[in-house]
Amino acid sequence: MKIYLDYAASTPVDERVLSKMLPYFTEQYGNPSSVHWYGQQAEAAVEQARSLVASLLNARADEVVFTSCGTESDNLALRGVAWAQRKRRGANHILISPVEHHAVLHTAQQLAEQGFEIEYLPVDESGMVDPDDVRSAIRPGTALVSAIYANNEIGTINPVGEIGKACREAGVPFHTDAVQAAAHLKMDVDADNVDLLSIGAHKFYGPKGVGALYVRQGTPIEAAQAGGKQENGLRAGTHNVPYIVGLAEAFRLAQSTLQERAQHHSALRDYLLGNVLENIPRARVTGHPSRRLPNHASFVFDNVDGNQLLMMLDIAGYACSSGSACKTGSPQPSEVLTAIGLARHWALGSLRVTTGRDSTPELIEQFSQVLAELIGRIRAASQ
C-alpha cells in the first residue's frame, strides 16, 4: 500500500479540471495569436480563464499574467520590478525574508550579482516577518519587498495584509509568493495590499507547468524574456491554452471549497502534531503553532537523519518530504530551518507531512505509529 502525504509538493489533477482541459488538446487546438476562427476560439478560452482568475483574486483581468509555473512568476516579479525601479528612479535596494522559496532566494542572489543590494528581513522562531521590521527597513532607495504568504517548508502564514500596508504607506511595490497559500486561503489582493502575487496550478489539483502572476495596474515592471507581445508584453511565448484553462478551473474549485477543506485538513493536522509530540521523544514542531496552513504538519527530530527517515518511510509505503521538495537529498539544513534558529543536529532531522482530500484519520493514525517506530530504529542504530 502506498500512501501519499506530500500534497505541498504536488497534487493529482482533479478529474473536473482534466475534463475542462481535454478539448484544447484535440478539438480547439488553435494558437491564440492567430486571427482565424481557430485562433479566436483559443484566445477566448485564455481570456475567459484570465477573467476567472482575476475575479478569484479580486483583481482586474488585465492584471493577470499567465506563466509556466510559480517559479517563473516569482522570477518575473523580482527581476521585472527590480530592473524597472532601477531604470526609472535608481532604486537598488531589495527586501526579502530569509525563509523564501528558492525561486525568490536564488533570483535575489542573481540580482545581487547585477549590483542590487539584497537585505534580509528578520524572522521569529516560527519564520514569521514582523510588519514593523518592514517599516524600519524600507528606505528611499528600496525597489521591492517580497515576503512569502505561507511557507512551503514549515507552514507559517505571514501577516501579509500588514506587510503590504507598510509597503503601501512607503510607496514600495510588495510581492508575495502565494504558491502554497492559494490552495487553502482566501486570496484578495486589495485586502492584502499586494502589488504582485504568484500562484502555481499543481498545488491545488491543477496541472503542472502553468502558473500566474498578478501585477497591480501601475506597478513598474519590465519583461524578463524577449519574444512576442503576449501577456501585455510581459511574458513572451505561445499560450499553453489547455493548461491555462486547467489552472483557472482548479483555482475556482479550490477557492470555492476553502472552509470545508480547512476543517478536514486541520483536524488531521492537529491530531498528527499532538500525536508526534506525545509519543516521540526529542521532537519539535516547526512553524507557527496556530497561524499555519491547515494541511501542513512539520517537525524536526534530534539525532535523526532526515533523508534516511524519508527513505525508510518510502519503503514502508509513505511518501513525505524533508521540507521543500526542491531540498530533498541535500546534506545541508535548509535556509528556512537555519533562519528560524535551529541547530544543525535538529535541522538535519526535518520532516514535512501534508494531507490531501483523500487523507483519512485512519491513515494518519497508522502513519503516526510507523513514524514513531522508524525514528526509534534510527536512533537505536546510531548509538
C-alpha positions as CSV (number, residue, x, y, z in Angstrom):
1,M,0.0,0.0,0.0
2,K,1.3,3.4,-1.0
3,I,0.1,6.5,1.0
4,Y,0.8,9.9,-0.4
5,L,1.4,12.6,2.3
6,D,3.3,15.2,0.2
7,Y,0.5,17.4,-1.2
8,A,2.5,20.5,-0.6
9,A,4.9,19.2,-3.3
10,S,2.2,18.4,-5.8
11,T,-1.4,17.2,-6.2
12,P,-3.1,15.0,-8.7
13,V,-5.1,16.7,-11.4
14,D,-8.8,16.9,-10.5
15,E,-11.0,15.0,-13.0
16,R,-13.2,18.0,-13.4
17,V,-10.2,20.1,-14.3
18,L,-8.9,17.5,-16.8
19,S,-12.3,17.4,-18.5
20,K,-12.1,21.2,-19.0
21,M,-8.7,20.9,-20.5
22,L,-9.1,18.0,-22.9
23,P,-10.9,19.8,-25.8
24,Y,-8.0,22.2,-26.1
25,F,-5.6,19.3,-26.8
26,T,-7.7,17.9,-29.7
27,E,-10.7,19.9,-31.0
28,Q,-9.8,23.5,-30.2
29,Y,-6.1,23.5,-30.8
30,G,-5.6,26.9,-32.4
31,N,-2.9,29.4,-31.5
32,P,-4.5,32.4,-29.6
33,S,-2.3,34.7,-31.6
34,S,-3.8,33.6,-34.9
35,V,-6.5,35.8,-36.4
36,H,-8.7,33.0,-37.9
37,W,-11.6,31.1,-36.2
38,Y,-9.4,28.5,-34.5
39,G,-7.2,31.2,-33.0
40,Q,-10.2,33.2,-31.9
41,Q,-11.6,30.2,-30.1
42,A,-8.3,29.6,-28.3
43,E,-8.0,33.3,-27.4
44,A,-11.5,33.4,-26.0
45,A,-10.6,30.4,-23.7
46,V,-7.5,32.2,-22.5
47,E,-9.4,35.4,-21.8
48,Q,-12.2,33.6,-20.0
49,A,-9.6,31.9,-17.8
50,R,-7.9,35.2,-17.2
51,S,-11.2,36.8,-16.1
52,L,-12.0,33.9,-13.8
53,V,-8.6,34.0,-12.1
54,A,-8.9,37.8,-11.8
55,S,-12.3,37.5,-10.1
56,L,-10.9,35.0,-7.6
57,L,-8.1,37.4,-6.7
58,N,-10.4,40.4,-6.6
59,A,-8.3,41.9,-9.4
60,R,-8.8,43.2,-13.0
61,A,-8.4,40.8,-15.8
62,D,-5.6,42.8,-17.4
63,E,-3.6,42.5,-14.1
64,V,-3.2,38.7,-14.6
65,V,-0.2,37.3,-16.4
66,F,-0.1,33.6,-17.3
67,T,3.3,31.9,-16.8
68,S,4.7,28.4,-16.8
69,C,4.8,28.0,-13.0
70,G,5.1,29.7,-9.7
71,T,8.8,29.8,-10.0
72,E,8.6,31.8,-13.3
73,S,6.0,34.1,-11.7
74,D,8.5,34.8,-8.8
75,N,11.3,35.4,-11.2
76,L,9.3,37.8,-13.3
77,A,8.1,39.7,-10.3
78,L,11.5,40.2,-8.8
79,R,13.5,40.8,-11.9
80,G,10.9,42.8,-13.7
81,V,10.2,45.2,-10.8
82,A,13.9,45.5,-9.8
83,W,15.0,46.4,-13.3
84,A,12.2,48.8,-13.8
85,Q,12.8,50.5,-10.5
86,R,16.5,50.9,-11.1
87,K,16.0,52.3,-14.5
88,R,13.2,54.7,-13.6
89,R,14.3,56.1,-10.2
90,G,17.7,54.5,-9.4
91,A,16.2,52.2,-6.7
92,N,18.7,49.5,-5.9
93,H,17.6,48.0,-2.6
94,I,15.5,44.8,-2.3
95,L,14.0,43.5,0.9
96,I,13.1,39.8,1.2
97,S,12.7,37.3,4.0
98,P,15.3,34.6,4.6
99,V,12.6,31.9,4.5
100,E,11.5,32.4,0.9
101,H,11.2,29.6,-1.7
102,H,14.4,29.2,-3.8
103,A,12.5,30.8,-6.7
104,V,12.8,34.1,-4.7
105,L,16.0,33.5,-2.8
106,H,18.1,32.5,-5.8
107,T,16.6,35.2,-8.0
108,A,17.6,37.7,-5.4
109,Q,21.1,36.3,-5.3
110,Q,21.4,36.7,-9.1
111,L,20.1,40.3,-8.8
112,A,22.8,40.9,-6.2
113,E,25.4,39.9,-8.8
114,Q,23.9,42.6,-11.1
115,G,24.6,45.2,-8.4
116,F,21.4,45.2,-6.4
117,E,21.6,45.3,-2.6
118,I,19.7,42.5,-1.0
119,E,18.7,42.9,2.6
120,Y,17.1,40.0,4.6
121,L,14.3,40.8,7.0
122,P,14.5,39.2,10.4
123,V,12.0,36.4,11.2
124,D,11.0,34.9,14.5
125,E,11.3,31.3,15.6
126,S,8.2,30.4,13.6
127,G,9.6,32.0,10.4
128,M,7.2,35.0,10.6
129,V,8.0,38.5,9.4
130,D,7.1,41.4,11.6
131,P,5.5,44.3,9.6
132,D,7.2,46.8,11.9
133,D,10.6,45.4,10.8
134,V,9.5,46.0,7.2
135,R,8.7,49.6,8.0
136,S,12.0,50.1,9.7
137,A,14.0,48.5,6.8
138,I,12.3,50.4,3.9
139,R,14.3,53.4,2.7
140,P,14.2,55.8,-0.2
141,G,16.1,53.5,-2.5
142,T,14.0,50.4,-1.8
143,A,12.8,48.9,-5.1
144,L,10.7,46.0,-3.9
145,V,9.7,44.0,-0.9
146,S,9.0,40.2,-1.2
147,A,7.6,38.1,1.7
148,I,6.2,34.6,1.3
149,Y,2.5,34.3,2.0
150,A,2.6,30.8,3.6
151,N,5.9,29.0,4.0
152,N,6.3,25.8,2.0
153,E,8.6,24.1,4.5
154,I,7.1,24.9,7.9
155,G,3.6,26.1,7.0
156,T,3.7,29.5,8.7
157,I,1.3,32.1,7.4
158,N,2.7,35.6,7.3
159,P,0.7,38.8,8.2
160,V,0.6,39.6,4.5
161,G,-2.0,42.3,4.8
162,E,0.0,44.3,7.4
163,I,3.3,43.8,5.5
164,G,1.5,45.1,2.4
165,K,0.1,48.1,4.3
166,A,3.7,49.0,5.4
167,C,4.8,48.9,1.8
168,R,1.8,50.8,0.6
169,E,2.5,53.6,3.1
170,A,6.1,53.9,1.8
171,G,5.1,53.6,-1.9
172,V,7.2,50.5,-2.4
173,P,5.8,47.5,-4.5
174,F,5.1,44.4,-2.5
175,H,5.3,40.9,-3.9
176,T,4.2,37.7,-2.2
177,D,4.8,34.1,-3.2
178,A,1.3,32.6,-2.6
179,V,2.0,29.3,-4.3
180,Q,1.2,27.3,-1.2
181,A,-1.3,29.7,0.2
182,A,-3.6,29.9,-2.8
183,A,-4.7,26.3,-2.3
184,H,-6.0,26.9,1.2
185,L,-6.5,30.6,2.0
186,K,-8.8,33.2,0.5
187,M,-7.0,35.4,-2.0
188,D,-7.8,39.1,-2.1
189,V,-5.1,41.3,-3.5
190,D,-6.8,44.5,-2.3
191,A,-7.4,43.3,1.3
192,D,-3.8,42.1,1.4
193,N,-2.4,45.3,-0.1
194,V,-0.5,43.2,-2.6
195,D,1.1,44.6,-5.8
196,L,2.4,41.3,-7.2
197,L,1.3,37.7,-6.3
198,S,2.4,34.4,-7.6
199,I,0.5,31.1,-7.9
200,G,1.0,27.7,-9.4
201,A,-1.7,25.3,-10.5
202,H,-0.3,22.0,-9.4
203,K,-0.6,22.9,-5.7
204,F,-4.4,22.9,-6.0
205,Y,-5.2,19.9,-8.1
206,G,-4.4,21.6,-11.4
207,P,-1.7,20.6,-14.0
208,K,2.0,21.1,-13.6
209,G,3.6,23.6,-15.9
210,V,1.3,26.6,-15.6
211,G,1.1,29.5,-13.1
212,A,0.1,33.1,-12.9
213,L,1.4,36.4,-11.7
214,Y,-0.9,39.2,-10.5
215,V,0.6,42.6,-11.3
216,R,-1.3,45.6,-9.9
217,Q,-2.0,48.2,-12.6
218,G,0.7,50.9,-12.5
219,T,3.3,48.7,-10.9
220,P,6.7,49.4,-12.6
221,I,7.8,46.1,-14.3
222,E,9.7,45.0,-17.3
223,A,9.6,41.8,-19.3
224,A,12.2,39.2,-18.1
225,Q,12.4,37.5,-21.6
226,A,12.3,38.6,-25.2
227,G,9.9,37.4,-27.9
228,G,6.3,38.1,-28.8
229,K,4.0,40.6,-27.2
230,Q,1.8,38.0,-25.4
231,E,0.6,38.8,-21.8
232,N,0.8,42.6,-22.3
233,G,4.4,42.2,-23.4
234,L,5.5,40.7,-20.0
235,R,5.7,37.1,-20.9
236,A,6.6,36.1,-24.5
237,G,5.7,32.7,-25.9
238,T,2.7,30.8,-27.3
239,H,-0.1,30.4,-24.7
240,N,-0.5,26.9,-23.2
241,V,-4.2,27.0,-23.7
242,P,-5.3,23.7,-22.1
243,Y,-3.1,24.3,-19.0
244,I,-4.3,27.9,-18.6
245,V,-7.9,26.6,-18.7
246,G,-7.0,24.0,-16.2
247,L,-5.4,26.5,-13.8
248,A,-8.5,28.7,-13.8
249,E,-10.8,25.8,-13.2
250,A,-8.6,24.3,-10.4
251,F,-8.3,27.7,-8.8
252,R,-12.1,28.1,-8.9
253,L,-12.6,24.8,-7.2
254,A,-10.0,25.4,-4.6
255,Q,-11.3,28.9,-3.7
256,S,-14.9,27.7,-3.6
257,T,-14.3,24.9,-1.1
258,L,-11.9,26.6,1.4
259,Q,-14.0,26.2,4.6
260,E,-14.9,22.5,4.3
261,R,-11.4,21.5,3.2
262,A,-9.8,23.5,6.0
263,Q,-12.0,21.7,8.6
264,H,-11.0,18.3,7.1
265,H,-7.3,19.1,7.0
266,S,-6.9,20.9,10.3
267,A,-8.4,18.0,12.2
268,L,-5.9,15.6,10.7
269,R,-3.0,18.1,11.1
270,D,-3.7,18.8,14.8
271,Y,-4.1,15.1,15.6
272,L,-0.7,14.3,13.9
273,L,1.0,17.2,15.6
274,G,-0.2,16.2,19.1
275,N,0.5,12.5,18.5
276,V,4.1,13.1,17.4
277,L,4.9,15.4,20.4
278,E,3.3,12.9,22.8
279,N,4.8,9.7,21.5
280,I,8.2,10.6,20.0
281,P,10.9,11.9,22.4
282,R,13.1,14.9,21.4
283,A,10.6,16.1,18.7
284,R,9.7,19.6,17.9
285,V,7.0,21.2,15.7
286,T,8.4,23.7,13.2
287,G,6.4,26.7,12.1
288,H,3.7,28.8,13.9
289,P,1.5,26.8,16.3
290,S,-1.7,28.2,15.0
291,R,-1.0,30.6,12.1
292,R,-0.2,27.7,9.7
293,L,-1.6,26.1,6.6
294,P,-4.5,23.7,7.5
295,N,-3.0,20.7,5.9
296,H,0.6,21.2,7.0
297,A,2.5,19.4,9.8
298,S,6.3,19.8,10.0
299,F,8.8,18.5,12.6
300,V,12.4,18.2,13.4
301,F,13.8,15.2,15.4
302,D,17.0,15.4,17.3
303,N,19.7,12.9,16.3
304,V,17.8,11.7,13.2
305,D,19.0,11.7,9.6
306,G,16.0,13.2,7.7
307,N,17.0,11.7,4.4
308,Q,17.3,8.3,6.0
309,L,13.9,8.7,7.6
310,L,12.4,9.6,4.2
311,M,13.8,6.5,2.6
312,M,12.5,4.3,5.4
313,L,9.1,5.9,5.2
314,D,9.1,5.3,1.5
315,I,9.9,1.7,1.9
316,A,7.1,1.5,4.5
317,G,4.7,2.9,1.9
318,Y,4.5,6.6,2.9
319,A,5.5,9.5,0.6
320,C,6.6,12.5,2.7
321,S,9.2,15.3,2.4
322,S,12.0,16.8,4.3
323,G,10.7,20.3,3.8
324,S,10.6,21.8,0.3
325,A,10.6,19.2,-2.5
326,C,13.4,21.2,-4.0
327,K,15.6,20.5,-1.0
328,T,15.2,16.7,-0.8
329,G,18.6,15.0,-0.9
330,S,20.6,18.0,0.3
331,P,23.1,17.1,3.0
332,Q,22.8,20.7,4.5
333,P,20.0,22.1,6.6
334,S,17.6,24.2,4.6
335,E,17.9,28.0,4.8
336,V,14.4,28.1,6.4
337,L,15.4,25.9,9.3
338,T,18.6,27.8,9.8
339,A,16.9,31.1,9.7
340,I,14.5,30.2,12.5
341,G,17.5,29.3,14.7
342,L,17.6,25.5,14.7
343,A,20.9,23.9,15.4
344,R,22.3,21.6,12.8
345,H,21.6,18.4,14.8
346,W,17.9,19.4,14.9
347,A,17.6,20.8,11.4
348,L,19.0,17.8,9.6
349,G,16.1,15.7,11.1
350,S,13.3,17.5,9.4
351,L,10.0,16.1,8.1
352,R,7.1,17.7,6.3
353,V,3.7,15.8,6.2
354,T,0.9,17.4,4.1
355,T,-2.5,16.0,3.8
356,G,-4.9,15.9,0.8
357,R,-8.5,15.4,0.1
358,D,-8.1,11.6,0.3
359,S,-6.3,11.5,3.6
360,T,-8.3,10.0,6.5
361,P,-7.9,9.8,10.3
362,E,-7.2,6.0,10.0
363,L,-4.3,6.7,7.6
364,I,-2.8,9.4,9.9
365,E,-3.1,7.0,12.9
366,Q,-1.2,4.3,11.0
367,F,1.4,6.8,9.8
368,S,1.9,8.1,13.4
369,Q,2.7,4.6,14.6
370,V,5.0,3.8,11.8
371,L,6.8,7.1,12.2
372,A,7.5,6.5,15.9
373,E,8.8,3.0,15.2
374,L,11.1,4.2,12.4
375,I,12.6,7.1,14.5
376,G,13.2,4.6,17.3
377,R,15.1,2.3,15.0
378,I,17.2,5.1,13.5
379,R,18.2,6.4,17.0
380,A,19.0,2.9,18.2
381,A,21.2,2.2,15.3
382,S,23.2,5.4,15.8
383,Q,24.1,4.7,19.4
